Amino acid sequence: MGRSQETSNKKEVRNKKDKKRKEKDLKRAKKKNEGSRTFDDMIAYVNEFGMITTTPPDADKKSVVDVESIQISVTRNSVDSVVDRTKKGIVTMFNDQKGYGFIREINTNRSVFVHANSLIDRIKEGDTVSFEVMSGPKGDSAQQVRVVKE
């Protein structure tokens, strides 16, 4: 008795829902059929150039490798390979009240933000300073800022 009193709008809504449900069921069935791949379909091979392929390697090109001849080692950083991150720059602007400013790097002329929490020595505009550049959430900022005595 409930459906006999339905308006045409309610019928349209019900028909749309039924249509969507059927489409969803068809997609689910199609996806389920596609998902039934075999293990052989999922295997990948690496050729002699290091590229991933779907074809197995040629049996004639295979070579036997002596396990004892493989050398595994860890490279150690030598003293020469340690990079000096300290840079030099000139303080272009520093506001003591607000606690921030900018340093212009001497070599690259790029401007780097500096905050009062990063200072080791008190700085003022025009000072030559040494600092390290660290990447922060809003860009590069200077850390470990020291005044360079010339």
LUMDONU-980222 format. One line per 4 residues: number of its first residue (from 1); their letters; for each residue x, z, y of N, C-alpha, C, O. Coordinates in nm, 2 decimals. Atoms other than C-alpha are relative to their C-alpha. Layout:
N
NUM = A = X/Z/Y/X/Z/Y/X/Z/Y/X/Z/Y  ...
END
This chain:
150
1 = MGRS = 0.08/0.00/-0.12/0.00/0.00/0.00/0.09/0.00/0.13/0.04/-0.04/0.23  -0.09/-0.01/-0.12/0.30/0.06/0.23/0.04/-0.14/0.05/0.05/-0.15/0.18  -0.05/0.13/-0.04/0.41/-0.30/0.24/-0.11/-0.09/0.07/-0.08/-0.18/0.15  0.11/0.08/-0.06/0.06/-0.44/0.33/-0.01/0.02/0.15/-0.07/-0.06/0.22
5 = QETS = 0.01/-0.03/-0.14/0.08/-0.27/0.67/0.13/-0.03/0.08/0.13/0.00/0.20  -0.13/0.04/-0.07/0.43/-0.41/0.76/-0.03/-0.10/0.10/-0.11/-0.19/0.08  0.00/0.10/-0.11/0.47/-0.60/1.08/0.09/-0.11/-0.04/0.18/-0.09/-0.13  -0.09/0.11/0.03/0.65/-0.93/1.08/0.14/0.03/0.04/0.23/-0.02/-0.03
9 = NKKE = -0.13/-0.05/-0.04/0.94/-0.77/1.26/0.07/0.08/-0.11/0.18/0.06/-0.14  -0.05/-0.08/0.11/0.98/-0.52/0.98/0.04/-0.08/-0.12/0.14/-0.06/-0.19  -0.03/0.09/0.11/0.97/-0.80/0.72/0.13/-0.07/0.03/0.21/-0.09/-0.06  -0.12/0.07/-0.04/1.24/-0.99/0.91/0.13/0.09/-0.02/0.23/0.05/-0.08
13 = VRNK = -0.11/-0.09/0.01/1.46/-0.68/0.92/0.03/0.03/-0.15/0.15/0.03/-0.19  -0.02/-0.02/0.14/1.41/-0.61/0.55/0.06/-0.12/-0.07/0.15/-0.11/-0.16  -0.05/0.13/0.06/1.48/-0.98/0.46/0.15/-0.01/0.04/0.23/-0.05/-0.05  -0.14/0.01/-0.04/1.81/-0.97/0.66/0.08/0.10/-0.08/0.19/0.07/-0.12
17 = KDKK = -0.08/-0.10/0.08/1.92/-0.65/0.49/0.01/-0.04/-0.15/0.12/-0.03/-0.20  -0.01/0.05/0.14/1.84/-0.80/0.15/0.10/-0.12/-0.01/0.18/-0.12/-0.11  -0.09/0.11/0.00/2.03/-1.11/0.24/0.15/0.04/0.01/0.23/0.00/-0.06  -0.14/-0.06/-0.02/2.34/-0.91/0.36/0.04/0.06/-0.13/0.16/0.05/-0.17
21 = RKEK = -0.03/-0.06/0.12/2.32/-0.71/0.04/0.04/-0.10/-0.11/0.14/-0.08/-0.18  -0.03/0.10/0.10/2.32/-1.02/-0.18/0.13/-0.07/0.03/0.21/-0.09/-0.06  -0.13/0.06/-0.04/2.61/-1.17/0.02/0.11/0.09/-0.04/0.22/0.05/-0.08  -0.10/-0.10/0.03/2.80/-0.85/-0.02/0.03/0.00/-0.15/0.14/0.01/-0.20
25 = DLKR = -0.02/0.00/0.15/2.74/-0.85/-0.40/0.07/-0.12/-0.05/0.16/-0.12/-0.14  -0.07/0.12/0.04/2.85/-1.21/-0.42/0.15/0.01/0.03/0.24/-0.03/-0.05  -0.14/-0.01/-0.04/3.17/-1.14/-0.23/0.07/0.10/-0.10/0.19/0.07/-0.14  -0.06/-0.10/0.09/3.24/-0.83/-0.45/0.03/-0.07/-0.14/0.13/-0.04/-0.20
29 = AKKK = -0.02/0.06/0.13/3.19/-1.04/-0.77/0.11/-0.10/0.01/0.19/-0.12/-0.09  -0.10/0.10/-0.01/3.41/-1.32/-0.64/0.14/0.07/0.01/0.23/0.02/-0.05  -0.12/-0.07/-0.01/3.68/-1.07/-0.55/0.04/0.06/-0.13/0.16/0.06/-0.16  -0.03/-0.05/0.13/3.66/-0.91/-0.89/0.05/-0.10/-0.09/0.14/-0.08/-0.17
33 = NEGS = -0.04/0.11/0.09/3.70/-1.24/-1.06/0.14/-0.05/0.04/0.23/-0.08/-0.04  -0.13/0.04/-0.05/4.00/-1.33/-0.84/0.11/0.11/-0.04/0.22/0.08/-0.06  -0.09/-0.11/0.03/4.16/-0.99/-0.91/0.04/0.01/-0.14/0.14/0.08/-0.17  -0.04/-0.01/0.14/4.18/-1.05/-1.28/0.11/-0.10/-0.03/0.10/-0.19/-0.12
37 = RTFD = -0.12/0.08/0.03/4.52/-1.21/-1.27/0.08/0.06/-0.11/0.07/0.18/-0.14  -0.08/-0.05/0.11/4.76/-1.18/-1.55/0.13/0.05/0.05/0.17/0.02/0.17  -0.13/-0.06/-0.04/5.10/-1.01/-1.54/0.10/-0.12/0.03/0.18/-0.11/0.12  -0.09/0.11/-0.02/5.27/-1.35/-1.56/-0.02/-0.07/0.14/0.07/-0.12/0.19
41 = DMIA = 0.03/0.06/-0.14/5.10/-1.46/-1.23/0.07/0.09/0.10/0.10/0.04/0.21  -0.06/-0.09/-0.10/5.26/-1.16/-1.06/0.16/0.00/0.00/0.22/0.07/0.09  -0.14/0.00/0.01/5.62/-1.22/-1.17/0.07/-0.09/0.10/0.02/-0.20/0.13  -0.08/0.08/-0.10/5.87/-1.34/-0.91/0.15/0.00/-0.05/0.20/0.09/-0.11
45 = YVNE = -0.13/0.02/0.05/6.22/-1.47/-0.98/0.09/-0.02/0.13/0.05/-0.06/0.23  -0.10/0.02/-0.10/6.54/-1.48/-0.77/0.09/-0.11/-0.04/0.15/-0.10/-0.15  -0.09/0.11/0.04/6.74/-1.81/-0.77/0.14/0.04/0.04/0.17/0.14/0.09  -0.15/-0.03/-0.03/7.12/-1.84/-0.73/0.03/0.01/0.14/0.14/0.06/0.18
49 = FGMI = -0.02/-0.02/-0.15/7.08/-1.85/-0.35/-0.06/0.12/0.05/-0.05/0.15/0.17  0.06/-0.13/-0.04/6.90/-1.52/-0.34/-0.15/-0.02/0.05/-0.20/0.08/0.11  0.13/0.03/-0.04/6.56/-1.68/-0.26/-0.10/0.03/-0.11/-0.08/0.01/-0.23  0.10/-0.03/0.10/6.24/-1.56/-0.43/-0.08/-0.12/-0.03/-0.13/-0.19/0.06
53 = TTTP = 0.07/0.12/0.05/6.07/-1.83/-0.64/-0.10/0.05/-0.11/-0.09/0.16/-0.16  0.10/-0.03/0.11/5.78/-1.85/-0.89/0.05/-0.06/-0.13/-0.01/-0.03/-0.23  -0.05/0.06/0.13/5.98/-2.06/-1.14/0.11/0.08/-0.05/0.20/0.13/0.02  -0.11/-0.08/0.06/6.21/-1.89/-1.39/0.13/-0.08/0.02/0.13/-0.20/0.03
57 = PDAD = -0.13/0.06/-0.01/6.58/-1.96/-1.37/0.03/-0.09/-0.11/-0.02/-0.07/-0.22  -0.04/0.10/0.10/6.73/-2.25/-1.56/0.10/0.07/-0.10/0.20/0.13/-0.05  -0.08/-0.07/0.10/6.89/-2.12/-1.88/0.14/-0.05/-0.01/0.23/0.02/-0.04  -0.13/0.06/0.00/7.18/-2.36/-1.85/0.09/0.06/0.11/0.21/0.06/0.10
61 = KKSV = -0.08/-0.05/-0.12/7.29/-2.20/-1.51/0.03/0.15/-0.01/0.10/0.20/0.07  -0.03/-0.14/0.02/7.30/-1.85/-1.64/0.14/0.03/-0.03/0.21/-0.05/-0.11  -0.14/-0.03/0.03/7.64/-1.68/-1.65/0.00/0.15/-0.04/-0.08/0.23/0.00  -0.01/-0.14/0.05/7.75/-1.36/-1.83/0.10/0.07/0.10/0.20/0.02/0.13
65 = VDVE = -0.08/-0.08/-0.09/7.89/-1.09/-1.60/0.05/0.12/-0.07/-0.03/0.19/-0.14  -0.06/-0.12/0.06/8.13/-0.83/-1.72/-0.04/0.12/0.09/-0.01/0.13/0.20  0.05/-0.12/-0.07/7.98/-0.49/-1.62/0.12/0.08/0.06/0.10/0.14/0.16  -0.12/-0.07/-0.05/8.33/-0.34/-1.58/0.06/-0.06/0.12/0.13/0.01/0.20
69 = SIQI = -0.06/0.06/-0.12/8.42/-0.59/-1.31/-0.08/0.03/0.12/-0.03/0.00/0.23  0.08/-0.03/-0.12/8.14/-0.47/-1.08/0.06/0.12/0.07/0.07/0.23/0.00  -0.05/-0.11/-0.07/8.28/-0.25/-0.81/-0.10/0.05/0.10/-0.16/-0.02/0.18  0.09/-0.06/-0.10/8.06/-0.01/-0.62/0.07/0.11/0.08/0.14/0.19/0.03
73 = SVTR = -0.07/-0.09/-0.09/8.19/0.18/-0.32/-0.08/0.03/0.12/-0.17/-0.05/0.16  0.07/-0.04/-0.13/8.07/0.35/0.00/0.11/-0.01/0.11/0.22/0.04/0.10  -0.10/0.01/-0.11/8.24/0.25/0.32/-0.01/0.12/0.09/-0.12/0.17/0.12  -0.01/-0.12/-0.08/8.35/0.54/0.53/0.03/-0.05/0.15/0.10/-0.15/0.17
77 = NSVD = -0.03/0.03/-0.14/8.35/0.53/0.91/0.14/0.05/0.04/0.17/0.17/0.02  -0.13/-0.05/-0.05/8.70/0.54/1.04/-0.01/0.04/0.14/-0.11/0.02/0.21  0.00/-0.05/-0.14/8.80/0.70/1.37/-0.01/-0.12/0.09/-0.07/-0.10/0.20  0.00/0.11/-0.09/8.84/0.35/1.52/-0.14/-0.06/0.01/-0.18/-0.12/0.11
81 = SVVD = 0.14/0.06/0.00/8.48/0.25/1.43/-0.10/0.08/0.07/-0.21/0.04/0.09  0.10/-0.09/-0.08/8.32/0.54/1.62/-0.01/-0.06/0.14/0.09/-0.08/0.21  0.03/0.06/-0.13/8.16/0.39/1.93/-0.01/0.11/0.11/-0.09/0.20/0.09  0.01/-0.09/-0.11/8.20/0.57/2.26/-0.13/-0.04/0.08/-0.13/-0.14/0.13
85 = RTKK = 0.12/0.02/-0.06/7.85/0.60/2.40/0.00/0.04/0.15/-0.10/0.02/0.22  -0.01/-0.05/-0.14/7.96/0.75/2.73/0.01/-0.11/0.10/0.10/-0.20/0.08  0.00/0.11/-0.10/7.89/0.53/3.03/0.02/0.06/0.13/0.00/0.18/0.15  -0.03/-0.05/-0.13/7.98/0.56/3.39/-0.11/-0.07/0.10/-0.15/-0.18/0.07
89 = GIVT = 0.10/0.06/-0.09/7.74/0.51/3.68/0.01/0.08/0.13/0.08/0.18/0.15  0.01/-0.06/-0.13/7.66/0.60/4.04/-0.15/0.04/0.02/-0.24/-0.03/0.00  0.14/-0.05/-0.03/7.36/0.82/4.14/-0.05/-0.08/0.12/0.00/-0.06/0.23  0.06/0.08/-0.11/7.14/0.59/4.35/-0.11/0.08/0.07/-0.13/0.07/0.19
93 = MFND = 0.11/-0.08/-0.06/6.86/0.84/4.41/-0.02/0.12/-0.09/-0.03/0.11/-0.21  0.03/-0.12/0.08/6.80/1.20/4.30/-0.08/0.10/0.09/-0.03/0.13/0.20  0.09/-0.09/-0.08/6.52/1.43/4.43/0.01/0.14/-0.07/-0.04/0.16/-0.18  -0.02/-0.13/0.05/6.61/1.80/4.38/-0.14/0.07/-0.02/-0.16/0.14/-0.12
97 = QKGY = 0.13/-0.07/0.00/6.25/1.92/4.45/-0.08/-0.05/-0.13/-0.14/0.03/-0.20  0.08/0.05/0.11/6.09/1.69/4.19/0.08/0.00/-0.13/0.03/0.00/-0.24  -0.08/-0.02/0.12/6.39/1.71/3.95/0.03/-0.13/-0.08/0.05/-0.12/-0.20  -0.04/0.13/0.07/6.45/1.34/3.87/0.06/-0.09/0.09/0.06/-0.07/0.22
101 = GFIR = -0.07/0.10/-0.08/6.64/1.04/3.99/0.04/-0.12/-0.09/-0.01/-0.14/-0.20  -0.04/0.12/0.07/6.81/0.72/3.89/0.15/-0.02/0.02/0.21/0.01/0.12  -0.15/0.03/0.00/7.17/0.62/3.80/0.01/-0.15/-0.02/-0.05/-0.20/-0.11  -0.03/0.14/0.02/7.30/0.27/3.84/0.13/-0.01/-0.08/0.23/0.03/-0.04
105 = EINT = -0.11/0.01/0.09/7.53/0.19/3.55/0.10/-0.10/0.06/0.07/-0.21/0.11  -0.11/0.08/-0.07/7.87/0.05/3.68/0.02/-0.14/-0.07/0.02/-0.24/0.00  -0.04/0.13/0.08/7.93/-0.22/3.40/-0.12/-0.10/0.01/-0.10/-0.22/0.03  0.12/0.09/0.02/7.57/-0.36/3.37/-0.09/-0.01/0.12/-0.18/-0.09/0.13
109 = NRSV = 0.09/-0.01/-0.12/7.41/-0.27/3.71/-0.14/0.03/-0.04/-0.23/0.00/0.04  0.14/-0.04/0.03/7.10/-0.15/3.52/-0.02/0.14/0.05/0.07/0.22/0.06  0.04/-0.13/-0.05/6.91/0.15/3.65/-0.05/0.08/-0.11/-0.13/0.04/-0.19  0.04/-0.09/0.11/6.87/0.45/3.42/-0.06/0.12/0.06/-0.01/0.18/0.15
113 = FVHA = 0.07/-0.12/-0.05/6.62/0.73/3.47/0.08/0.13/-0.04/0.14/0.13/-0.15  -0.06/-0.13/0.03/6.77/1.09/3.48/-0.09/0.11/0.04/-0.15/0.11/0.15  0.09/-0.12/-0.02/6.58/1.42/3.46/0.10/0.12/0.02/0.21/0.12/-0.03  -0.08/-0.12/-0.03/6.71/1.76/3.59/0.04/0.07/-0.13/0.14/0.14/-0.13
117 = NSLI = -0.03/-0.07/0.12/6.70/1.89/3.23/0.12/-0.06/-0.07/0.18/0.01/-0.16  -0.11/0.07/0.06/6.97/1.64/3.13/0.13/0.02/0.07/0.23/-0.03/0.03  -0.12/-0.02/-0.08/7.22/1.76/3.39/0.09/0.11/-0.05/0.04/0.21/-0.09  -0.09/-0.11/0.03/7.53/1.95/3.30/0.06/0.05/0.14/0.08/0.17/0.15
121 = DRIK = -0.04/-0.04/-0.13/7.66/1.95/3.66/-0.10/-0.04/0.11/-0.19/-0.12/0.08  0.09/0.04/-0.11/7.47/1.94/3.99/0.04/-0.14/0.05/0.16/-0.16/0.07  -0.03/0.13/-0.05/7.45/1.59/4.12/-0.08/-0.03/0.13/-0.17/0.04/0.16  0.07/0.05/-0.12/7.36/1.42/4.45/0.02/-0.15/0.01/0.10/-0.21/-0.06
125 = EGDT = -0.01/0.15/-0.01/7.32/1.06/4.57/0.15/-0.03/0.04/0.21/0.03/0.12  -0.14/0.05/-0.02/7.65/0.87/4.57/0.10/0.05/-0.10/0.21/0.00/-0.10  -0.10/-0.06/0.09/7.82/1.08/4.30/0.02/-0.10/-0.12/-0.07/-0.17/-0.16  -0.03/0.07/0.12/8.00/0.90/4.02/-0.01/0.09/-0.12/0.05/0.20/-0.12
129 = VSFE = 0.03/-0.09/0.11/7.88/1.04/3.69/0.03/-0.07/-0.13/0.03/-0.20/-0.14  -0.01/0.06/0.13/7.94/0.99/3.32/-0.13/0.05/-0.08/-0.17/0.17/-0.05  0.13/-0.04/0.07/7.63/1.00/3.08/-0.01/-0.08/-0.12/0.06/-0.18/-0.15  0.03/0.07/0.12/7.49/0.89/2.75/-0.14/-0.05/0.02/-0.23/0.02/0.08
133 = VMSG = 0.14/0.06/-0.01/7.18/0.66/2.73/-0.07/0.03/-0.13/-0.02/-0.01/-0.24  0.08/-0.03/0.11/6.91/0.78/2.50/-0.14/-0.07/0.02/-0.19/-0.08/0.14  0.13/0.07/-0.01/6.58/0.59/2.43/-0.11/0.11/-0.01/-0.11/0.19/-0.10  0.11/-0.10/0.00/6.28/0.80/2.52/-0.13/-0.08/-0.01/-0.14/-0.20/-0.03
137 = PKGD = 0.13/0.06/0.02/5.90/0.74/2.50/-0.03/-0.10/0.11/-0.11/-0.19/0.09  0.03/0.09/-0.11/5.89/0.56/2.84/0.12/-0.09/0.04/0.12/-0.15/0.14  -0.12/0.09/-0.03/6.23/0.38/2.82/0.13/0.08/-0.01/0.13/0.20/-0.06  -0.13/-0.06/0.00/6.60/0.46/2.85/0.01/0.11/0.10/-0.05/0.10/0.21
141 = SAQQ = -0.02/-0.11/-0.10/6.70/0.79/3.01/0.15/0.05/-0.02/0.20/0.04/-0.13  -0.14/-0.06/0.00/7.04/0.95/3.09/0.00/0.14/-0.06/-0.09/0.22/-0.02  -0.01/-0.13/0.06/7.15/1.25/2.89/0.15/0.05/0.02/0.23/-0.04/0.04  -0.14/-0.05/-0.01/7.46/1.48/2.92/0.07/-0.05/0.13/0.18/-0.10/0.12
145 = VRVV = -0.05/0.05/-0.13/7.51/1.39/3.29/0.10/0.09/0.06/0.07/0.21/0.08  -0.11/-0.08/-0.06/7.84/1.51/3.43/0.06/-0.08/0.12/0.06/-0.20/0.12  -0.07/0.06/-0.12/8.01/1.45/3.77/0.14/-0.04/-0.04/0.21/0.05/-0.10  -0.13/0.04/0.03/8.33/1.25/3.73/0.09/0.03/0.12/0.06/-0.02/0.23
149 = KE = -0.09/-0.03/-0.11/8.62/1.38/3.94/0.10/-0.12/0.02/0.16/-0.16/-0.08  -0.09/0.11/-0.02/8.81/1.09/4.09/0.13/0.03/0.08/0.21/-0.05/0.10
END
